[in-house]
Amino acid sequence: MRRITNPKHPNVDQVGTDVEWEGELHRITDVGGGCFKLVRLRDGYGQNVEIYKVNRHR
């Protein structure tokens, strides 16, 4: 997977990992500022979610 973001971001190592968010499996595809871009694996729906909310539920 190609990383779009600057590799100096502290959470860049989490890009490409699968997380459970809102009861469904999502993949982190990008990170920037204070948000992750999550893409739902079931249908490809993308949404931006704040990093601390995702990491708090892991």
N, C-alpha and C positions, 0 to 999 in steps of 0.2 A: 504494500500500500504506500503510495506516495504522500509524504508529509507536505502540507501546504504552508504550515506555520514556521516561524522562526525557531530553530532548534534550541535556542537559549531559554525558551519558556520552561518554567519548573515542572509543568505537568505534561510535557511533550512525550514522555515515555509511556503514557497511558493511551496514546493514539493507537487504534487498531484493536483494543481490548473490548470484550463483550461484557456488558453490565445489565443487570435487571433493573428496569426503571418502570414504575407504574404497573408492575405485574407482568411486563413483557420484556423480552430480550432485545437489547439495543446494542449497537456498535458505536464507539467513539471514533469519529472520522476526522475531526479537526479540533484544535484548541486555540483560543485567542482571547486576550484580555482576561476576563473572569468567567468565560463560558466555554462549555464543550458543545460541539455539534454532535447530537445523537441521531442515529438513523435506525428506525425500527426494522428488524430483520424480516418481519412478517410481510410487510408491504412497501418498505423503502421510504416511509414517511420520515422527514427530517425535522428536528427542532433544536433550538438552542436552550441549554439548561445551565444554570450557574454551577461552577465547579464544586463549591462547598456542599451543595445539595446532593450531587451525585456521590461524592466521596463520603458523605455522612451516612448514606444508605448502604455502603458496600460492606 
